[in-house]
Amino acid sequence: MQLSEQEIIRREKLNKLVEMGINAFPADEYVITDTTESIKQDFADNKQVKIAGRLMSRRIQGKASFAELQDSTGRIQVYFNRDEICTGEDKTLYNEVYKHLLDIGDIIGVEGELFTTQVGEKTVLVKNFTLLTKSLRPLPQAKTDENGVVHDAFNDPELRYRQRYVDLTVNPQIKDVFVKRTKLFNAMRTFFNDAGYFEVETPILQSIPGGAAARPFITHHNALDIPLYLRIANELYLKRLIVGGFDGVYEFSKNFRNEGMDRTHNPEFTAMEIYVAYKDYNWMMDFTEKLLEFCAIQVNGTTKATFGEYEVDFKAPYQRISMTDAILKFTGFDITGKTEQELFDFAKSIGIEVNETMGKGKIIDEIFGEKCEGNFIQPTFITDYPIEMSPLTKKHRSKEGLTERFELMVCGKEIANAYSELNDPIDQRERFEDQLKLSEKGDDEAGQFIDEDFLRALEYGMPPTSGLGIGMDRLIMFLTNNASIQEVLFFPQMRPEKAVPQIELGEDEKVILEILNSQEEPFTLAEVKERSQLSGKKWDKASKTLTKNNLVKVEKIDEVLLIKLA
């Protein structure tokens, strides 16, 4: 493992601590009486406190030092005074341990008493401190220049998502997103539990991936010697429980879909699905409005939420429009009664990419997605989907060729999907068979299996039921003003991290790098060669090593060769 200069220094400090008999990673419980938040809320001069956290900054001035300690609730100023900490002749704890062997990022415990500085800062006067964890890697430290410009901030998205533990430490405001995420889950549970519905768990490993149109992840069970699939949805299992006699069940489920990744899709995501017996999709629309209004207030204290340039209001009631009317409104084309070929030709005529693997449902979905979705900013129910798009939904009670289904759109994105659930086993088998034909035609998102056990369950009888699914990740994006799903997942899926090349640099290479680091503007190649005072042979070898390993690059501008850090 190649270590940076700072990492080497920190390990040397660790060795010195060990030599002094100080355990840098003690196992003992450290009893905490307060947090930074509780101290500020219930502040009283001379009050005794005991807190723990990460050392985030310090200003050493001889025998005294002001520092900042950060715990899970915030930051507070702490004051280290040599004579308060070391009351006897031995000043080692302050002079050696604190001043020279502690680093920014170390986790320490502090005992002391509260006081207010002359400028009004609430502060802890340290009477004793204990090293609880030595940080062997330096935290990114943002610097602000005389013009107020921040440099070296930890704001690169890929680094933040890949090293969320660092992101949460140096950008503690990020934690608020995840606090609100938990508030959303708790609010939804409260709403369902108060309504008398029952939280359940269903299998993640499934022998048949059903309940949605998506490409699954596949694995293999060695003992049973069978393929298994990570669930794409939990719908069919929850319906089995309605068959079994539950009046209302819900689950927060981790689902997995082997599809593309973008700002609104992650291959692993969280969905909530709820099924309530003896209800239909009209009842579920009313229920969904009340649910989201309640959740918005619990998360943000108001029904309104800012998302990008929009202010979205989750206060009920929401606008309702059928899919047929939405397409007619934004394209002028009436999809009612149209054949697959007519839909195909229309989609092509308005510049939508379609192909022969697509059935009627997929073509209609493409038309709606391209021409209609983006127009719905405020929460809007899109209702009455064509039957080809909804293989698990009851046929509409009065509109031929449609189903009793709605999706809730917000800012052009779907966040909820609900049906009057299909409970006719004969009709359901025919829908599964239609999906199978689409799969054989080449649609890799169409259902590739017929779930015989689910059909058997329906044959025993499932009462009239309405179901609702909500994408929890997408909903919290809207409630926290985040356009990227990666911002609301602690650990989003990432491409494999590129291995850092292990380069052994010699003194000649280090000399060149030191010159290039001395200013931001590029040097001329001739100037660096002259300042390095390297012979022609040494220069050629060192510069070749640096360019080969992408540490520096050479550019030709107006016949002048320039060299700079890559």
VENZI-V839071 format. One record per backbone hydrogen bond with DSSP energy under -0.5 kcal/mol. CO is the residue of the C=O (numbers start at 1). NH is the residue of the N-H. E is the energy in kcal/mol with one decimal. If there is no record, write none. Layout:
co=CO nh=NH e=E
co=CO nh=NH e=E
This chain:
co=1 nh=3 e=-0.5
co=4 nh=8 e=-2.1
co=5 nh=9 e=-2.2
co=6 nh=10 e=-2.4
co=7 nh=11 e=-1.8
co=8 nh=12 e=-2.0
co=9 nh=13 e=-2.1
co=10 nh=14 e=-2.1
co=11 nh=15 e=-2.1
co=12 nh=16 e=-1.8
co=13 nh=17 e=-2.3
co=14 nh=18 e=-2.2
co=15 nh=19 e=-2.3
co=16 nh=20 e=-1.5
co=17 nh=22 e=-2.8
co=18 nh=21 e=-1.6
co=21 nh=23 e=-0.6
co=22 nh=24 e=-0.7
co=23 nh=26 e=-0.6
co=24 nh=134 e=-1.0
co=29 nh=31 e=-0.7
co=35 nh=39 e=-2.3
co=36 nh=40 e=-1.7
co=37 nh=41 e=-2.1
co=38 nh=42 e=-2.1
co=40 nh=43 e=-0.7
co=44 nh=47 e=-1.9
co=47 nh=114 e=-1.9
co=49 nh=112 e=-2.2
co=50 nh=33 e=-2.2
co=50 nh=34 e=-1.6
co=51 nh=110 e=-3.3
co=53 nh=108 e=-2.6
co=54 nh=56 e=-0.6
co=54 nh=70 e=-2.5
co=55 nh=105 e=-3.5
co=57 nh=68 e=-2.2
co=59 nh=66 e=-1.5
co=61 nh=64 e=-1.3
co=63 nh=82 e=-3.3
co=64 nh=61 e=-3.4
co=65 nh=80 e=-3.3
co=66 nh=59 e=-3.1
co=67 nh=78 e=-2.9
co=68 nh=56 e=-2.6
co=68 nh=57 e=-0.9
co=69 nh=76 e=-2.0
co=70 nh=54 e=-3.1
co=71 nh=74 e=-0.9
co=74 nh=71 e=-2.5
co=76 nh=69 e=-2.7
co=77 nh=124 e=-1.9
co=78 nh=67 e=-2.7
co=78 nh=80 e=-0.6
co=79 nh=81 e=-0.5
co=79 nh=126 e=-2.6
co=80 nh=65 e=-2.5
co=81 nh=84 e=-0.8
co=81 nh=85 e=-2.1
co=82 nh=86 e=-3.0
co=85 nh=87 e=-0.7
co=89 nh=91 e=-0.7
co=91 nh=94 e=-0.6
co=91 nh=95 e=-2.9
co=92 nh=96 e=-2.2
co=92 nh=97 e=-2.2
co=93 nh=98 e=-2.0
co=94 nh=99 e=-2.2
co=96 nh=100 e=-1.6
co=96 nh=101 e=-1.1
co=97 nh=101 e=-1.2
co=97 nh=102 e=-1.1
co=103 nh=106 e=-2.0
co=106 nh=55 e=-3.1
co=106 nh=108 e=-0.6
co=107 nh=132 e=-2.7
co=107 nh=133 e=-2.0
co=108 nh=53 e=-2.2
co=109 nh=130 e=-2.5
co=110 nh=51 e=-2.2
co=111 nh=127 e=-3.2
co=111 nh=128 e=-1.9
co=112 nh=49 e=-2.8
co=113 nh=125 e=-3.4
co=114 nh=46 e=-3.7
co=115 nh=123 e=-2.6
co=117 nh=120 e=-2.0
co=121 nh=117 e=-2.2
co=122 nh=77 e=-0.8
co=123 nh=115 e=-2.4
co=123 nh=125 e=-0.6
co=124 nh=79 e=-3.3
co=124 nh=126 e=-0.7
co=125 nh=113 e=-1.7
co=128 nh=111 e=-2.9
co=130 nh=109 e=-3.0
co=130 nh=132 e=-0.5
co=133 nh=107 e=-2.5
co=133 nh=135 e=-0.5
co=134 nh=136 e=-0.6
co=140 nh=142 e=-0.6
co=143 nh=145 e=-0.5
co=143 nh=151 e=-3.9
co=145 nh=148 e=-2.2
co=149 nh=145 e=-2.3
co=151 nh=143 e=-2.7
co=153 nh=155 e=-1.7
co=155 nh=157 e=-0.5
co=156 nh=160 e=-2.6
co=157 nh=161 e=-2.8
co=158 nh=162 e=-2.2
co=159 nh=163 e=-2.6
co=161 nh=164 e=-0.7
co=163 nh=166 e=-1.2
co=163 nh=167 e=-2.1
co=164 nh=168 e=-2.9
co=165 nh=169 e=-0.9
co=166 nh=170 e=-2.8
co=167 nh=171 e=-2.2
co=171 nh=174 e=-2.5
co=172 nh=175 e=-1.3
co=173 nh=176 e=-1.3
co=174 nh=177 e=-1.2
co=174 nh=178 e=-0.8
co=175 nh=179 e=-2.1
co=176 nh=180 e=-2.3
co=177 nh=181 e=-1.7
co=178 nh=182 e=-1.9
co=179 nh=183 e=-2.0
co=180 nh=184 e=-2.2
co=181 nh=185 e=-1.9
co=182 nh=186 e=-2.6
co=183 nh=187 e=-2.6
co=184 nh=188 e=-2.4
co=185 nh=189 e=-2.4
co=186 nh=190 e=-2.4
co=187 nh=191 e=-2.4
co=188 nh=192 e=-2.4
co=189 nh=193 e=-3.2
co=190 nh=194 e=-2.6
co=191 nh=195 e=-1.0
co=192 nh=197 e=-2.3
co=193 nh=196 e=-1.4
co=198 nh=250 e=-2.1
co=204 nh=206 e=-0.6
co=204 nh=231 e=-2.2
co=206 nh=229 e=-2.8
co=208 nh=210 e=-0.9
co=212 nh=214 e=-0.9
co=215 nh=258 e=-3.0
co=217 nh=230 e=-1.7
co=219 nh=228 e=-2.4
co=220 nh=222 e=-0.7
co=221 nh=225 e=-1.5
co=221 nh=226 e=-1.2
co=226 nh=221 e=-2.9
co=228 nh=219 e=-3.3
co=229 nh=206 e=-3.0
co=231 nh=256 e=-2.8
co=234 nh=238 e=-1.9
co=235 nh=239 e=-2.2
co=236 nh=240 e=-1.3
co=237 nh=241 e=-1.2
co=238 nh=242 e=-1.3
co=239 nh=243 e=-2.3
co=240 nh=244 e=-1.8
co=241 nh=246 e=-2.0
co=242 nh=245 e=-1.4
co=247 nh=277 e=-3.2
co=248 nh=198 e=-2.4
co=249 nh=275 e=-2.7
co=250 nh=200 e=-2.5
co=251 nh=253 e=-0.7
co=251 nh=273 e=-2.2
co=253 nh=255 e=-0.6
co=253 nh=271 e=-2.6
co=255 nh=269 e=-2.3
co=257 nh=259 e=-2.2
co=262 nh=265 e=-0.8
co=263 nh=485 e=-3.2
co=265 nh=262 e=-1.5
co=267 nh=257 e=-2.2
co=269 nh=255 e=-3.0
co=270 nh=472 e=-1.5
co=270 nh=473 e=-0.9
co=271 nh=253 e=-3.2
co=272 nh=470 e=-2.7
co=273 nh=251 e=-2.0
co=274 nh=468 e=-2.6
co=275 nh=249 e=-2.1
co=276 nh=279 e=-0.8
co=276 nh=466 e=-2.2
co=280 nh=284 e=-2.0
co=281 nh=285 e=-1.7
co=282 nh=286 e=-1.6
co=283 nh=287 e=-2.4
co=284 nh=288 e=-2.7
co=285 nh=289 e=-2.1
co=286 nh=290 e=-1.9
co=287 nh=291 e=-2.5
co=288 nh=292 e=-2.7
co=289 nh=293 e=-2.1
co=290 nh=294 e=-2.2
co=291 nh=295 e=-2.5
co=292 nh=296 e=-2.4
co=293 nh=297 e=-1.7
co=294 nh=298 e=-2.2
co=295 nh=299 e=-2.3
co=296 nh=300 e=-2.8
co=296 nh=302 e=-0.8
co=297 nh=301 e=-1.9
co=303 nh=314 e=-2.9
co=305 nh=312 e=-3.3
co=307 nh=310 e=-2.3
co=310 nh=307 e=-2.9
co=310 nh=312 e=-0.6
co=312 nh=305 e=-2.9
co=312 nh=314 e=-0.6
co=319 nh=381 e=-3.0
co=321 nh=383 e=-2.2
co=322 nh=326 e=-2.3
co=323 nh=327 e=-2.5
co=324 nh=328 e=-2.2
co=325 nh=329 e=-2.5
co=326 nh=330 e=-2.1
co=327 nh=331 e=-1.8
co=327 nh=332 e=-0.6
co=327 nh=333 e=-0.7
co=328 nh=332 e=-1.6
co=333 nh=335 e=-0.7
co=335 nh=338 e=-1.8
co=339 nh=343 e=-2.3
co=340 nh=344 e=-2.4
co=341 nh=345 e=-2.8
co=342 nh=346 e=-2.2
co=343 nh=347 e=-2.5
co=344 nh=348 e=-2.2
co=345 nh=349 e=-2.0
co=346 nh=350 e=-1.2
co=347 nh=350 e=-0.6
co=347 nh=352 e=-2.6
co=348 nh=351 e=-1.6
co=352 nh=354 e=-0.6
co=355 nh=358 e=-1.7
co=359 nh=363 e=-2.0
co=360 nh=364 e=-2.6
co=361 nh=365 e=-2.3
co=362 nh=366 e=-2.1
co=363 nh=367 e=-2.3
co=364 nh=368 e=-2.7
co=365 nh=369 e=-2.7
co=366 nh=370 e=-2.4
co=367 nh=371 e=-2.4
co=368 nh=372 e=-2.3
co=368 nh=373 e=-2.1
co=372 nh=375 e=-2.4
co=373 nh=376 e=-2.0
co=375 nh=377 e=-1.0
co=376 nh=412 e=-3.0
co=377 nh=411 e=-2.1
co=379 nh=319 e=-1.0
co=380 nh=382 e=-0.6
co=380 nh=409 e=-3.0
co=381 nh=321 e=-2.6
co=381 nh=383 e=-0.6
co=382 nh=407 e=-2.1
co=383 nh=323 e=-2.8
co=385 nh=403 e=-2.3
co=386 nh=389 e=-1.7
co=387 nh=390 e=-1.3
co=390 nh=393 e=-1.5
co=392 nh=422 e=-2.1
co=394 nh=404 e=-2.4
co=398 nh=400 e=-0.6
co=399 nh=402 e=-1.6
co=401 nh=387 e=-2.4
co=402 nh=396 e=-2.9
co=403 nh=405 e=-1.6
co=404 nh=420 e=-2.2
co=405 nh=384 e=-1.6
co=406 nh=418 e=-2.9
co=407 nh=382 e=-3.3
co=407 nh=409 e=-0.6
co=408 nh=415 e=-2.7
co=408 nh=416 e=-1.0
co=409 nh=380 e=-2.1
co=410 nh=413 e=-1.9
co=413 nh=410 e=-2.8
co=415 nh=471 e=-1.6
co=416 nh=408 e=-2.2
co=417 nh=469 e=-2.9
co=418 nh=406 e=-2.4
co=419 nh=421 e=-0.8
co=419 nh=467 e=-1.5
co=420 nh=394 e=-3.0
co=423 nh=425 e=-0.8
co=424 nh=428 e=-2.6
co=425 nh=429 e=-1.9
co=426 nh=430 e=-1.8
co=427 nh=431 e=-2.1
co=428 nh=432 e=-2.4
co=429 nh=433 e=-2.3
co=430 nh=434 e=-2.1
co=431 nh=435 e=-2.2
co=432 nh=436 e=-2.1
co=433 nh=437 e=-1.8
co=434 nh=438 e=-1.8
co=435 nh=439 e=-2.1
co=436 nh=440 e=-2.2
co=437 nh=441 e=-1.4
co=438 nh=442 e=-0.7
co=438 nh=443 e=-2.3
co=439 nh=442 e=-1.1
co=442 nh=444 e=-1.0
co=443 nh=446 e=-1.1
co=449 nh=451 e=-0.6
co=450 nh=452 e=-1.4
co=451 nh=455 e=-2.0
co=452 nh=456 e=-2.3
co=453 nh=457 e=-2.2
co=454 nh=458 e=-2.2
co=455 nh=459 e=-1.9
co=456 nh=460 e=-1.1
co=457 nh=460 e=-0.8
co=457 nh=461 e=-0.7
co=458 nh=461 e=-0.8
co=464 nh=278 e=-4.7
co=465 nh=421 e=-2.4
co=466 nh=276 e=-2.6
co=467 nh=419 e=-1.8
co=468 nh=274 e=-2.5
co=469 nh=417 e=-2.4
co=470 nh=272 e=-2.5
co=470 nh=472 e=-1.0
co=471 nh=475 e=-2.2
co=472 nh=476 e=-2.2
co=473 nh=477 e=-1.4
co=474 nh=478 e=-1.6
co=475 nh=479 e=-1.8
co=476 nh=480 e=-1.2
co=477 nh=481 e=-0.6
co=477 nh=482 e=-2.4
co=484 nh=487 e=-1.3
co=485 nh=488 e=-1.3
co=486 nh=489 e=-0.6
co=489 nh=492 e=-0.6
co=501 nh=503 e=-1.0
co=502 nh=504 e=-0.5
co=503 nh=505 e=-0.9
co=506 nh=510 e=-2.0
co=507 nh=511 e=-2.0
co=508 nh=512 e=-1.7
co=509 nh=513 e=-2.3
co=510 nh=514 e=-2.4
co=511 nh=515 e=-1.7
co=512 nh=516 e=-2.2
co=513 nh=517 e=-2.0
co=515 nh=518 e=-1.2
co=516 nh=519 e=-0.8
co=523 nh=563 e=-2.8
co=524 nh=528 e=-2.0
co=525 nh=529 e=-2.3
co=526 nh=530 e=-2.1
co=527 nh=531 e=-2.6
co=528 nh=532 e=-2.2
co=529 nh=533 e=-0.8
co=529 nh=534 e=-0.7
co=530 nh=533 e=-0.7
co=535 nh=539 e=-3.0
co=536 nh=540 e=-2.3
co=537 nh=541 e=-2.0
co=538 nh=542 e=-2.7
co=539 nh=543 e=-2.9
co=540 nh=544 e=-1.8
co=541 nh=545 e=-1.9
co=542 nh=546 e=-2.0
co=543 nh=547 e=-2.3
co=544 nh=548 e=-2.4
co=545 nh=549 e=-1.5
co=546 nh=551 e=-2.8
co=546 nh=552 e=-1.0
co=547 nh=550 e=-1.6
co=551 nh=566 e=-2.3
co=553 nh=564 e=-2.1
co=555 nh=557 e=-0.6
co=555 nh=562 e=-3.7
co=557 nh=560 e=-1.7
co=560 nh=557 e=-2.8
co=560 nh=562 e=-0.5
co=561 nh=525 e=-2.8
co=562 nh=555 e=-2.6
co=563 nh=523 e=-2.0
co=564 nh=553 e=-2.7
